Amino acid sequence: MRHFITMWMVSKIINYFKKITNILLFFNMVKKVFKESIYKEYERYICDEMDDIEKSRYVKSRNFFLVTRINLNIK
């Protein structure tokens, strides 16, 4: 028995991949919109707008490390 793909199957596969791509693009867009910039986060830290738990997490985070290196001009 031979296996063959009809044009109908090809169109279904293409539509499936288009849907998946659109869904992934949507989630990526949402993630970018809700992600706070490292400078805004640093500003909140400096202006004391964070609670203690959030501050302790932020100080241990990579964003804090990056911003302090940029502000202190460390290479």
C-alpha positions as a Markdown table, in Angstrom:
| # | Residue | x | y | z |
|---|---|---|---|---|
| 1 | Met | 0.0 | 0.0 | 0.0 |
| 2 | Arg | 1.4 | 3.3 | -1.0 |
| 3 | His | 1.4 | 6.4 | 1.2 |
| 4 | Phe | 0.6 | 9.6 | -0.5 |
| 5 | Ile | -0.4 | 13.1 | 0.6 |
| 6 | Thr | -3.3 | 14.8 | -1.1 |
| 7 | Met | -3.6 | 18.5 | -1.6 |
| 8 | Trp | -6.3 | 18.5 | 1.0 |
| 9 | Met | -3.9 | 17.1 | 3.6 |
| 10 | Val | -1.3 | 19.6 | 2.7 |
| 11 | Ser | -3.7 | 22.5 | 3.1 |
| 12 | Lys | -4.8 | 21.1 | 6.5 |
| 13 | Ile | -1.1 | 20.8 | 7.7 |
| 14 | Ile | -0.3 | 24.4 | 6.5 |
| 15 | Asn | -3.4 | 25.8 | 8.3 |
| 16 | Tyr | -2.4 | 23.9 | 11.4 |
| 17 | Phe | 1.1 | 25.4 | 11.4 |
| 18 | Lys | -0.3 | 28.9 | 10.7 |
| 19 | Lys | -2.6 | 28.6 | 13.8 |
| 20 | Ile | 0.3 | 27.5 | 16.0 |
| 21 | Thr | 2.5 | 30.3 | 14.7 |
| 22 | Asn | -0.2 | 32.9 | 15.4 |
| 23 | Ile | -0.8 | 31.5 | 18.9 |
| 24 | Leu | 3.0 | 31.6 | 19.7 |
| 25 | Leu | 3.3 | 35.2 | 18.3 |
| 26 | Phe | 0.4 | 36.3 | 20.4 |
| 27 | Phe | 1.9 | 34.9 | 23.6 |
| 28 | Asn | 5.2 | 36.4 | 22.8 |
| 29 | Met | 3.6 | 39.8 | 22.2 |
| 30 | Val | 1.7 | 39.6 | 25.5 |
| 31 | Lys | 4.9 | 38.7 | 27.4 |
| 32 | Lys | 6.7 | 41.7 | 26.0 |
| 33 | Val | 3.8 | 44.1 | 26.9 |
| 34 | Phe | 3.6 | 42.9 | 30.5 |
| 35 | Lys | 7.4 | 42.7 | 31.1 |
| 36 | Glu | 8.6 | 45.7 | 33.0 |
| 37 | Ser | 11.8 | 47.3 | 31.7 |
| 38 | Ile | 14.8 | 47.0 | 33.8 |
| 39 | Tyr | 15.1 | 50.7 | 34.2 |
| 40 | Lys | 11.5 | 51.1 | 35.4 |
| 41 | Glu | 12.1 | 48.3 | 37.9 |
| 42 | Tyr | 15.2 | 50.0 | 39.1 |
| 43 | Glu | 13.4 | 53.3 | 39.4 |
| 44 | Arg | 10.7 | 51.6 | 41.6 |
| 45 | Tyr | 13.5 | 50.2 | 43.7 |
| 46 | Ile | 15.2 | 53.6 | 44.2 |
| 47 | Cys | 12.0 | 55.4 | 44.9 |
| 48 | Asp | 11.1 | 52.9 | 47.5 |
| 49 | Glu | 7.9 | 51.7 | 45.8 |
| 50 | Met | 8.6 | 48.0 | 46.4 |
| 51 | Asp | 7.7 | 46.1 | 49.4 |
| 52 | Asp | 10.4 | 44.2 | 51.4 |
| 53 | Ile | 9.9 | 40.8 | 49.8 |
| 54 | Glu | 9.9 | 42.3 | 46.3 |
| 55 | Lys | 13.1 | 44.3 | 47.1 |
| 56 | Ser | 14.9 | 41.2 | 48.4 |
| 57 | Arg | 13.9 | 39.3 | 45.2 |
| 58 | Tyr | 15.0 | 42.2 | 43.0 |
| 59 | Val | 18.4 | 42.6 | 44.7 |
| 60 | Lys | 19.1 | 38.9 | 44.0 |
| 61 | Ser | 17.9 | 39.2 | 40.4 |
| 62 | Arg | 19.9 | 39.5 | 37.2 |
| 63 | Asn | 18.2 | 42.8 | 36.4 |
| 64 | Phe | 19.6 | 44.5 | 39.4 |
| 65 | Phe | 23.1 | 43.2 | 38.6 |
| 66 | Leu | 22.8 | 44.5 | 35.0 |
| 67 | Val | 21.5 | 48.0 | 36.0 |
| 68 | Thr | 24.1 | 48.5 | 38.7 |
| 69 | Arg | 26.8 | 47.5 | 36.2 |
| 70 | Ile | 25.5 | 50.0 | 33.7 |
| 71 | Asn | 25.1 | 52.8 | 36.2 |
| 72 | Leu | 28.5 | 52.2 | 37.7 |
| 73 | Asn | 30.0 | 51.8 | 34.2 |
| 74 | Ile | 31.7 | 48.5 | 35.1 |
| 75 | Lys | 32.9 | 46.4 | 32.1 |
